[in-house]
Each structure stands twice: as C-alpha cells, then as structure tokens.
Amino acid sequence: YSMNYGVRNCIWTAFGDVSANIIQATLVIFVIGTFFSDYPFFLNIFKWIGIIYLIYLAYDIYKSNIKSINSKEIFVAGTSPKAWMFFPFVFPQFIDFNANYVAQFIILLTTYVVLDFLSLIGYALLANKLIEWLKANPKVINTISACVLIIIAIIIALTQNY
C-alpha cells in the first residue's frame, strides 16, 4: 500500500487496521472467549480448524500468482478471517480469567495495538526503501510468508492444549 500511495496514506490504513483489531479482540475475549472457556472441547476443534486454515493460507500464498505492486485492491481488516483466527489463539494465553481479566485485557490490547501500529508503519517505510528489490523478487516474499504461516501452525499444534 505504501508503495502505491506513500507512507503518509499508510498511516491512516494502519489506524484503520488497529481500530478493527480492537473490536475483534474485544469480541473474541468477552463473547467468544467466554463460550470457549466454558466449553474447551470446542476451542480444541477451533484450534485444529485454525491450523488447517493457516496451512491452506501458506499453500495459497506460495502458489499464488505474483500480483502487480500497482494493484488497486482494497483490504478491509474488520472482516478478515485471519484476524478472527489470531485473537482466540494468542490472547487467552496471556490472560488469567480467574483474576481481573478486564485490566489484563486492556494492558494486552494496548500493547498489541501500539506494537501493531509501529510494525505497520515500519513495513511501510521498509517497503518504500525496498520497492525495486520487491518488484524484482516477489516470489521470495510469498515463500517467506508461507513458511512463517506453517511455523505458526506448527507452534499452535504443539503448544496449545485446551
């Protein structure tokens, strides 16, 4: 996005992304998370569905045709299934639901939003610097992204027990 529209416009996109993440995380922890804490069997099923989805995404990214950097696609973070899969797997690991989980959630969410925003801006700045290399080597980006998704799926499979 920053390569097409500049870093300044990317800041507003980053604000939109973190705003959607705040809503998603809140719903996951206080609505979906409550259901899963009462019925951990369903969380385990959801975990394996998420692992399969991550492996599918990795395969899809690896096999996908390289899109033009000048693409005019519009992304909507609030409806992204990737984010809806991320929060139920990551956030509950850091929250003790037997203690004051609202305060823990606020601290966790604030930390996540700040780090997410800074990383998005960092990616935008980096993309501006690497635009020529990215245009010449787009398959490398797909391969790295696919490998990261597979690693995340393996870590979830091995470490998450409900």
Salt bridges, closest charged atoms under 4 A:
GLU73 OE2 - LYS67 NZ 3.25
